[in-house]
Amino acid sequence: MKSFVVGVAGGSGSGKSTLAFGLCESLPSKVMIFHMDDYFRPADEIPKRAGMPNWDDPRSLYYSKMAKDLADLKAGKSVTINTKSPDLNPDFLRTGQRIPVKFNPQPVIIVEGFLALYYPKIRKLLDLSVYLDAPFQTHVERRIHSSLRLGNFPPDYRRLVLRPMHDRYVAPSKVQADVVVNVAKLNQKQVLDKVTPLIAARIT
């Protein structure tokens, strides 16, 4: 089986994870989520910006390992990933520890991450790419009310790290997308309703 790979990119708080999990529910037993966040380096390997760890720098992720695992999954091979996925590792928020989980390829693989359209090796593996677009302030407001609370970061992180990295790496990757969805005024269901048919038509 060769999987149909869908990249879902966008700024932090744009609804990438929400869309990915919604697609799992809309297309049961056909979708697996490939979380790019599972490939973050340890804290002591994260590059610095303005004296703070820069988790929004592309160098903060194990790029080569991520690309290899995704290529193997697309080719029909199982891979083991140290994951913090909330459905597979519900204790992560308490322990902060990723756990190894064997992932088996499914007809659809959703590659979910803010840099899903930035890395060339990842882009080459995508059969469909979606960018969730919204003004930066919308991203911030949604992030504040999510499990990724900005309060977990230094006070100046948003201004000195998050915004410059978004403008340098995330926003420009929009031009790589096959489909751009402006999510600023859409609810979760409306976003899901726009994206699901694009995938369902390819796997039926």
JODA-V625540 format. One line per field, one symbol per residue. ss: DSSP state (~ for helix, > for strand, _ for the rest). phi: phi as a letter, one per 40 degrees, with the letter a starting at -180 (. if undefined). Layout:
ss->???
phi->???
This chain:
ss->___>>>>>>>_____~~~~~~~~~~~____>>>>>~~~~>__~~~__>>__>>____~~~>_~~~~~~~~~~~~____>>>>>________~~~~___>>>>>____>>>>>_______~~~~____>>>>>>__~~~~~~~~~_____~~~____~~~~~~~~~~~~~~~~~~~~__>>>>_____~~~~~~~~~~~~~~~~_
phi->.bccbbcbbicdgchccccdccccccbcgbbbbbccccbcccdcbccbafgbdbcbcdccbccccccccccccccgbcbbbcbbdccbbccdcccgbcbcbcbbcbdbbccbicbcbccdccdccccabbbcbaddccdccccdcbccdcccbddccdccbdccccccbcdccdccccbbbccdbbcdcccccccdcccdccbb
